[in-house]
Amino acid sequence: MAAGTHQEAVEAILAAARAQHALLLGQVSPGLQASLPVDATGITHAIARIAEATGRGDEVAAELAARHRANPAVLHGRVFGRAPLSTGTVLAAFVEGARVRADVLLELAEAAGGTELGEEVRALLVAAPPPVDAGVPGAADALRATYAAQERAAVRIAAALDAR
């Protein structure tokens, strides 16, 4: 793999975000750690990188922004202001964010590699869906698996861009 490939860039983005999340978790209370099981920074930046490479950067950024306006945490803020979020609301926000990003990843897969890559990415994402109910036991673990699948999907799309 040559230096500066899309795949290398996406892998670096994801690794840096994982390191930052781990650092953050090491600096907060166990209670706060429990409410932050995942971090979407890496996958969001990877999506932006892939979108730029496919010529859809502005379009994807606008789509993500519009769809995230209906996120449970955003809606909570509109109704309750700065009132603390419950763990369930935080997890629901992560779940909804994952759903939005899954749709965008599928669109980008098809833009980068056609239907075949779209189906491959769909299989990765379907294998680790977000939890249906963020309040059930095991929801955080399921969410971690969902985020990991989305990271694998982003790396796969980046690799397809390199192969073009």
PEKAUR-V641111 format. One record per pair of residues at least 6 apart in sequence whose ideal C-beta (glycine too) atoms are under 7 Angstrom apart, sorted by the first residue. I is the first residue (numbers start at 1). J is the second residue. D is the distance in Angstrom with one decimal. If there is no record, write none. Layout:
I,J,D
I,J,D
//
This chain:
1,7,6.5
1,8,6.5
5,162,4.6
6,53,5.6
6,158,4.0
6,161,4.3
6,162,5.1
7,155,6.1
7,158,4.3
7,159,4.6
7,162,5.4
9,49,5.8
10,46,4.7
10,49,6.0
10,50,6.9
10,154,5.4
10,155,5.6
10,158,4.0
11,155,6.1
13,42,5.7
13,45,4.8
13,46,5.0
13,49,6.3
14,42,4.3
14,46,5.9
14,151,5.2
17,39,6.2
17,41,4.4
17,42,2.8
17,45,6.8
18,42,6.3
20,41,6.9
21,39,4.0
25,33,5.0
25,36,6.6
34,87,6.8
35,87,5.0
35,90,4.8
37,140,4.0
37,143,5.8
37,144,5.9
38,94,5.6
38,143,5.5
38,144,5.8
38,147,4.6
40,97,5.4
42,151,6.8
43,101,5.9
43,147,6.5
43,150,5.0
43,151,5.9
43,154,6.1
46,154,4.2
47,60,6.6
47,101,6.4
47,104,5.8
47,105,6.8
47,108,6.9
47,154,6.6
48,57,6.7
48,61,6.7
50,108,5.1
50,154,6.4
50,157,5.4
50,158,6.1
50,161,7.0
51,57,4.7
51,60,3.7
51,108,6.2
53,161,5.2
54,108,6.0
54,111,4.4
54,112,5.6
56,111,6.2
60,104,6.0
63,104,6.5
64,100,6.5
64,104,6.4
67,100,4.5
68,74,6.7
68,97,6.7
68,100,6.3
71,93,5.1
71,96,5.1
71,97,6.2
72,89,5.4
72,92,4.2
72,93,4.7
72,96,5.9
73,85,6.0
73,89,6.3
73,90,6.7
73,93,3.7
76,85,5.8
76,89,5.5
88,134,5.8
88,135,4.6
91,134,3.6
91,139,5.7
91,140,6.7
91,143,6.7
92,134,4.3
94,143,5.6
95,130,4.5
95,131,6.2
95,134,5.1
95,143,6.4
98,130,4.5
98,143,6.9
98,146,5.0
98,147,6.6
98,150,6.7
99,130,6.0
101,150,5.9
102,125,5.1
102,150,6.6
105,121,6.0
105,125,6.8
105,150,6.2
105,153,4.9
105,154,6.6
105,157,6.9
106,118,6.0
106,121,6.0
106,122,6.0
108,157,5.6
109,117,4.7
109,118,4.6
109,121,3.8
109,157,5.2
110,117,6.8
110,118,4.0
112,157,5.1
112,160,4.8
112,161,5.1
113,160,4.0
117,157,6.9
117,160,5.2
120,156,6.6
121,153,4.7
121,156,6.2
121,157,6.5
124,149,5.3
124,152,5.5
124,153,4.8
124,156,6.8
125,149,5.6
125,150,6.8
125,153,5.9
127,149,6.2
128,145,4.2
128,146,5.1
128,148,6.8
128,149,3.8
129,146,6.5
130,142,6.9
130,143,6.2
130,146,4.6
131,139,4.2
131,142,4.2
131,143,6.1
133,139,6.8
//
